[in-house]
Amino acid sequence: MTETLPIAAAAEAAVVAPPRTYSVRTFGCQMNVHDSERLSGMLEAAGYVEAAGEEQADVVVLNTCAVRENADNKLYGNLGHLAPVKRKRPGMQIAVGGCLAQKDRGEIVRRAPWVDVVFGTHNLGSLPVLLERARHNESAQVEILESLEVFPSTLPTRRESVYAGWVSISVGCNNTCTFCIVPSLRGVERDRRPGDVLAEVRALVAEGALEVTLLGQNVNTYGVEFGDRLAFGKLLRACGEVEGLERVRFTSPHPSSFTDDVVAAMAETPNVMPSLHMPLQSGSDRVLRAMRRSYRQARFLRIVEGVRERMPDAAITTDIIVGFPGETEADFAATLDVVREARFASAFTFQYSKRPGTPAAELPDQLPKEVVQERYERLVALQDEVSWSEHRAQEGRDLEVLVAEGEGRKDGATARLSGRARDNRLVHFAVPDGAEVPRPGDVVHVGVTYGAPHHLVADSGLAGGTYAVRRTRAGDAWAARQAAPAAPAGVGLGIPRVGAPAPVAAPACR
């Protein structure tokens, strides 16, 4: 005789299991940040929910960089940390994507056999399927494509911010800089059609965003693929016609492709911000030639001068590499000369280190570490001096600041909030007692009281000076996200489940 369960007991047995959870950790550049938003969006579209912390996640995704110093050490260090976590959590999966995955491929699984999925820069959309395949087959899945499968911006997304967002206008790069491995990992430049870019911009604005950043490895060459060399300037002007869009930024331009029409579009389009990040890399013409950077010092400085003529308050930032193979003291002095003349608001400074697979790694005259370190310290000291001087010049000015979430690491201790001025300078500001407290996404007008080397302090409101809050729909969108209920449990990968899933044996960790 078959024994039947009471109705209540049967219903209890059929309780739907909670969805699998995920965590995405991002290394590297803005393109990786953009890709991570797509990875999160795809996982959520497949039924996953974001985990409270990495060690509580059922799936941990490491989106890697192959450009930054010690990128491989950071990856394998993180994988080593996750190995004992995975041993304690049957069914946990680890996926590795991004530039280092594109470069190292099967080497990752060989060195870290507890990794379940390795995918490249050209097949972000494969991640959910690869995770399920790895679960089903109980074996690692490595899938690296040589060319772009789907343009990342067509994939679902979970944006980190509701008030500001990245919009990719192109992927890949046609330059051949000898220190850079990006072209071989992300491929040749592929441009999105202007209509598709603007449609995404409008969609972001409709969701509450006030600011967008147009993203590409070299935004100045946008349009070459479809035969319009002036397309980027036109795109900036078109963004100026999007109702509700208050701030437009872009990164990164290449000095060799920077044209007067782009400067004009920046100056003449009110919502294009007076900020420019333009990589210098070196101030020495000889080193620039060895780097295969197709511009020279004079060309770079002419662009800076042209931007300042049209936009006197523009903040210009840059990237600089110290210690490139064969760099002499005279070459380094030329870099310092450009820093003094260009008056950068800030600079991302890097010590050159070999990147396997790049032409520069094979060049003679690799410099001793101690020489590179000493020059690096001199460069940082000079740039800090310049930045501090430029920021002190901001004292007494009233600025419009878009309030951000998580920009100020010491905000809790100082009782300040933080955000970005129109020129992208970081501003920490005080809220006077009894005054309205803005939300992330709101806009404040504040007076600068102190310029530090790396930020501005705006406490004028404490002494009766400028302090005003403009509540925005971006702030409303941020508040709505905070109040949103948790995602419903019970659906994983789009397939309803009954009962707890059977544990999947994890590969042995070594």
Secondary structure, DSSP 4 states (H G I P E B T S, - for coil): ------HHHHHHHTPBPPPPEEEEEE-SSHHHHHHHHHHHHHHHHTT-EE-SSGGG-SEEEEEE-SSSTTHHHHHHHHHHHHHHHHHHSTT-EEEEEEHHHHHHTHHHHHH-TT--EEE-TT-GGGHHHHHHHHHHHTS-EEE--SS-SS-GGGS----S-SSEEEEE-EES-----TT--HHHHH-S-EEPPHHHHHHHHHHHHHTT-SEEEEE-SSGGGTTTTTT-TTHHHHHHHHHTTSTT--EEEEE---GGG--HHHHHHHHH-TTB-SEEE---B-S-HHHHHHHT-S--HHHHHHHHHHHHHH-TT-EEEEEEEE--TT--HHHHHHHHHHHHHHT-SEEEEEE----TTSGGGG-S-PPPHHHHHHHHHHHHHHHHHHHHHHHHTTTT-EEEEEE-SS--TTHHHHTEEEEEETT--EEEEEPPTTSPPPPTT-EEEEE--EE-SS-EEE-GGGGT--EEEE--HHHHHHHHHHHPPPPPSSEETTEE--BPPPP-PPPPP-
